[in-house]
Amino acid sequence: MKKKLAILLFLVTALTACIKVYSSDAYTTFPARAAVVASPLICGNTLYCGTLDGTLYALDAANLTELWSVHLGRSIRSSAVANDSALFIEASDTLFALSLANGHTHWKVNLATQPNDSIDEWDYHHASPLLVSDTVFIGSSDGKLLGFSVKDGTEWFRYTLANPCAIRTTPAVYNNRIYFGDWLGKVYCVTTQGTLEWMMNIDASIYGYAWGPSSILGDMVLYQNKLYFGARNSHLLCLNASNGNVVWHYTDPIDGWISGTPLLINDTLYIGGSDTKSILAFKAQSGVKIWETATNQNCFGRLGYSKGFLAAVTGDAYAASDPGRMFILNAHTGAIRAQTTLGAGSFTSAVWKDSLLVAGNNNGMLYRFNLRNLLPEYHIDPPAPQSMNEAVAQPFRIYPDQLRETLQVELNQPENQAVFTLYSVCGAPLRQGRLHEGANSIDLSGLPANVYLIHVQNGACSHTEKFQR
């Protein structure tokens, strides 16, 4: 053990030798009225984020000036999602559909007969809504997975756990199946007709945890018929999405929680370990660990990603008001390229869209990080054209196949580093990869029916296009 610790200390010292440390010149802040544990949403030019006192803010994403705010009367631990007409957010087991323009309530529904805002002191996050076509899915604190019409809140779907407990995961939906986990460490696959296909009880397997339930708190990630997730135990699991069998697992050698939400980019899985106090990267297909970088604090949110860099925000789970940190790492090597201190710990995700990198903290600050000062090596692109009509000479063509299981990109004049990035409609990066000359097929499996963006960078030529799956 001493030898391993010595090696780890050497690696951390080597990686941090070239770190640039910045303070207030690295970010702009907005003072919210209470702690921010829910991750921000950037949709278009607007940032939406809620606080524990129930205030939902809409800010100009570029400079964090307030556009509007509403008080929902309930603490907000859930991240918002949006379509073209409304913003959907959960607050203490009530789901709201709000106007994007001013926050006025279109409709709201109660999710639980007995709301449970926080089960214990580390129960920071509630399930966030998931939009699938004209339905919004969400889990409740009393063991129900529910689906509502986005138009008027009519309940269309309900699945009730046999042993009711909180559902804190945002579900994943693919091929008429819904995947989610619960507070007692069970993973479920349920059809959209409400039939249970399979269930895996983590604590009844060799992957259980001796100190309490293996609560599944982060989001589920689906990719190529595999289901990836962490939990309140020392295991990161990859399951076969068809039957729930374990494909591979990683066990933390010091028995620390790995409870965050995975991020999958270009066949690499990244995750922040909470009790491991590190950021980890794995080969998604085999589970082989590629690298691990120490942060010395807990990381509970999803990592941000842009152009080969990862961002993570951290804090101390046992002293939430102590200073936190924001790290930017090289996604290929795990080397820390920049970091800065935050006024208090941060348990949100690091949300990175184009040149906008934002997060919140436990003292009620929202941060917009200045990448020009913080990370000079990060290249900020000019705005990309939004349609093929604006890019007459673009040497590529983008179209979905008839079954919409893949997206075809035809590249006629590739440069050495032609790449694509697939985004959600609100700018969250989902997948990235390289492109070669001729026909390229991009796998869309695991993505629910929705609107997405693809950005192609081919040398000096770039293009962004919206498509429907």
N, C-alpha and C positions, 0 to 999 in steps of 0.2 A: 504493500500500500504506500509506503514512504517513497519507493522508487517511482510509482505512478504519479504521486503528488509532485515530485521533483520535475518529472517530465512535463506535467501539465503547467507548472509554474514557468518553466522555460518557454513553452509554446505561447502562453499568454503574454509573457514579457516580450517575445519576439514579435507577436502580432501587434502589440500596443506601442512598439518603439516609434512608429511614425504617425501616431494619432495626433490630430489637431483638435484641441479643446477650445470651444467657443462658449461665450456666455450670452448676454442679452442681444448682441449684434447679430446673433444667428436666428432670431425669430421675432415675429410680431405676436402679441397676445391680446385676447379679449377676455375681460373679467366677467364670468357668469355669476349667478347669484348663489350657486351651491356646487358641490362636488360633481364632476363629470366622470362617470364610469361607463356610460354608453358610448360606443364608437361613433364618430361623426360620419355623415353621409355627404359626399360632394355630388351634386346633380346639376349639370350645366355649370353655371357660374355661381351657384348658391351652395352654402354649407349649412346643413341642418344637424342640430345636436340638442339632446335633452340633458337635464340635470336632476339630482336627487330631490330637489324641492318641487319638481313637477313643471319646470319652465322649459318650453321648447323654443329654441332660437333658430331663426333664419338669418344668416350672415352673408355678406358679399365675400366670396371665397378668396378674392384677390387681396383684400385689405382688412377683413374681419370687421367691417362696419355693420351694425345691426340694421336689417331690413324690416323685420317684425319679430315679435315674440308673443307666445300665448302661454297661459298657465293652465295645465291640464288637471291640477288638483291631486295628482298622484305622482309618486316618485318614478323617474324614467331610468330604467336599467337596460332598455332595449334599443337597438339601432333601428333607424327608419329605413324604409324602402319606398320607392316612388315609381309611378308610371307617368304617362303624359298628362293625366288629369288630377292625380291626388297623391298625397303623402300618407303612408300607413305606418303607425307606430303603436307599440304596446306600452302602457303605464300601469303598473300594479294590477295586472290581470284585467285591464280594459283595453280593447283594441279600438283605435281611432282612425278614421279616414278624414284627412284634413285638406283644405285648399292649399295648393302650392303658393298661391299669390299672397295670402294673408293669414293662413292658419285657421280659418273658420272651419268648424266641424261639419262635415257632410253627414257622417253617421258614426255611431260608436256602439259597441256590444261588450257586455260583461263576459269574461271567459271562465271565471271560477265562482262558485257559490261561497267559498271561503278563501279569499285571496291570501297569499303568503308572500310578502314582499322580499323577505330575506330569511332563509332557513338557518344560516349561521353567519359568522362574521366574514367568511370568505365567499359567500354567495353573492358575487358582485353583479352578475349579468342574468337577465331574463332572455327567453327565446325571442328572436327577432322574426318579424313576418317574412314569408316567402311568397313572392308573386309567381304564379304559374298561369299564364293566359288570363282568364277572367276570374280567377280564384286566388284568394290570399289565405295561405295556411299558417297556423301558429299553434304552439303548445301552451298549456295552462299549468298553473301551480297545483291543481287538484287532479291531474292525470288524464287530461283529455287532449287529443289532437283534433283541431277544428279547421274547417275550411269555409270561407264566406265569399259571397259575391262581392267583387270589387265595386260594383255599381251602387248597391244599397245595403250591404251587410247581411243579406239573407244567408242563413246557415245552410250549406250544401253538403257538408261532410262532417262526420263525428266518429272518432274511435276512442273508446274508453279503456284504460288499462285495467287488467284483472286485479292488480294490486295497486290502487291509485297512489301516485306520488308525483312530485313536480317534474315537468318536462321543460328543461332549460335549453335544449338544443334547437337550433333552427333546422327544420327537416330538409332532406334532399329528396327531390322527386325526379324519377326517370322511368320511362316505359310503363306508365300507369302503376308504379310502385312508389311508396313513400318510406323513407328510411329515417329513423330518429332514435335517440337514446333517452333514458330517464335517470332520475336521481338515485335509484337503487342499483344502477349498473347493468341494466338490461338494454339490449339493442334490438330494434324491431324492423321488420319489413312487412308493410301492410299494403294491400292493393287499394286503388282509388275507389273501390267498391266497399272498403271497410273490412276485408278478409285478411286475417293474419296468415302470412306465408311462412315466416320463420321468426324465431326469437332466440337470441343468445344471452345467457346470464353470465356475465363476466365473473361475478363473485362465486359462482358455482363451478368455475373452471380453474385451471392452473394459473390463470391470469388475475385472480382475485387479489384483494388487499386486506391485510390483517387488521388495519387500524380503523376501518369504517367502510361504508359502501363505496364502490368504484363509480361515483357519480359522474355522468357524462355531461359536461357543461359546455364544451366548445361545439362548433358546427361540424356536421358530417360533410366529407368531401368524396364525391363519386368520380371515378376515372377508369375507363376501360374495364367496366364490370368489377371494379374493386372499390371497397368502402374504407376510408381512412378516418381515424379519429383518435383523440387522446381522452384521458379520464383522470379522476382523482385516484390514481394509482401509479405505479412505476412502469407501466407498459404503454407503448404506442402500438396500436393494432391495425392491421390491414386484413379485411375480410373479403371473401368471395361474395359479391352482392347477390348471387343467385341462391345461395344456401346458407350463408352465415359462417361457413367454415373459415378457420384462420389460414391466411395465405402466408403471412410472416408477422413477426412481432419483434419489437426492440424493448429490452428491459434496462432501465437505468441502474448502473452498478451501485449507486448509493441509496436506492429505493425511494427516490424523489418523485413527486407528482409530475406527470406530463399531461397537463389538463387543457392546453390551449387549442386553438383551431389551426389545422394544417393549411399550408399554402402550397399548391402544386403548380410548378412552372417548368415546362420543357422536360418532363419525366423526372424532375427532382422535387422531393417533398421537403418543405421547410416548416419548422415549428419552434415556438418558444417554450422551453420547459419552465414550469412554474418553480417547483422546488429544486429542479436541477440547476437553476440560476444560470442558464446558458441558452444559446440558439443552436439548433441542430439541423443538419441537412442529410437526407437519405436518398438512395436510388429508389424511385417509387415502385419499380417492378420487383425488386429483390429484398429491399429493406436494409441493404448494406449502408452503413454510416459513412458519409463522405467527409464530413468535418463537424466539429463542435467548438463553439467559441463562448468563453465565459463572459457573463454580464455582471455577476455578483449580486444580482437582484432578481426578483420574480418577474416573469413575463407572462401575462394572462391573455393578451389579445392576439389577433392575427397580425402577421408581419406585413409590411407594405413592400411593394416591389416596383422598380422601374429601371429599365435599361441596364440590367446586370447588377443592380444594387438592391440590397434589402434594408428596410428600416424597422426598428423595434423600439418600443418604449417600455420602461420598467419601473418598478417600485418595490418597497419592502412590505410584504403582506402582514408583518407583525408591527409595523410602524408606518401606517399609510400616509401620514403627513410629512414624514421625512423626505428629503430631496430625492427625486427620481432622475432617470437619465433617458436620453434618446441616442440610439446608436445607428450608424449607417455602416453596412458591411458589404464587402465584395461577395456577391452571391456564389461565385465559383470557388472561392478559397476560404471564405469566412473571415478574412482579415478585416479588422475594424478600420474604416477610412475616415470617420469623423464621429464625434460625440459631443453632447452638450448636457448641462445639468438643468433639470426642471425644478420649479419651486416646491413641488411635492411629488409623491409617487404617482405613476400613471398606470392604470389598469385597463385603458382602452386599447383598441387596435391603432397601429400607425397606418393612416389612410393616405395612400400615395396615388394621385391621379395627375398624369403629365408632370408639370413642374410644381404642383401643389402637394405638399406633405404636411399633414395636420394630425393633431392628437389632443386629448384633454387630460386634466390631472385632478387629483383629489382635493385640491384647494380651489377648484372652480375656474381654472384657467384653461382657455382654448389657445392652442399654439399653431401658428402657421410658420413653418421653418423656411428660412431664407437660404435656398440651395446655392445661390451665387456666392455667398460668403462661407457657408458651411461646407460645401463640397464643390470647389471650383472645377474639378475634373468632370462634373456632371454637365452634359451638354443639353441646354434647353432649346428644343426645336421651335422654329416658327410654326404658326398654326397650319395644320394640314388641310388640303381641300376636302370638302364634305360630300362631293358627288363626282361621278365620272365626267359629268359635263364640265366641271371646273378643271379637269386635268386631261386635256385632249390628247396629249402625247404620252400618257402613262403607258409603259410597256408591260402591262399585266391586265388580267381579267379575273373577276371574282364572281362566283355563282355557287349556290347550294345544289346538291344532288336532289333527285326527285323525292327520296325518302327523308331528306334533311338530316341524315346521320353523319354526313361529312360536308365540309366546305371546300370547294375546288378553287385553287388559285393558279392561274396560268401565267408563267413568267417568261417573257421572251428575251429580255436583255439583262440577265442578272449581274449584279456586282458581287464582289467577294463576300460581302457580309449582308446579303438580303435576308431580312427577318420579318416575322409577323408577330403581332400581339393581339390577343382576343380579349375584349373588355365586355363587362356588363353594360347595360344601357346607361348606367350612372357612373361608369368609368373605372370600376374595380377590375384590375388585371386578373384574367382567368388562366390563360395559357400563352406560351411563347415558344417559338421555334425558328429554325432556319429554313430558307426556301432555296430550291435549286431550279435550274432551267427546265422549262416545260411544265407539265402538270404536277401540282402538289395537292395532296389530299389531307385536310386538317380534320382530325377526329372530333366530333361534337358529342360523343357519348357522355352521358352523365349530366348534360345540361338540359334543364327543363325548357318546355316551349316558351319562348319569350323573344324579345328584341335584343340584339347584340351588336357590338361594333368590332370591326377588324381594322387594324392599322398595319399597313405594309410599308417598310422602310427599305428602299433599294438604292443604296448609295445616296446621292443627293436628292433622289426622287422619293416622295412619300405620298401616301394616300390613305384616307380613312373612309370606310363605307359601313352603313347600317344594313343589317339583314335580319330576317325573321326565321326562327327555327320552328 
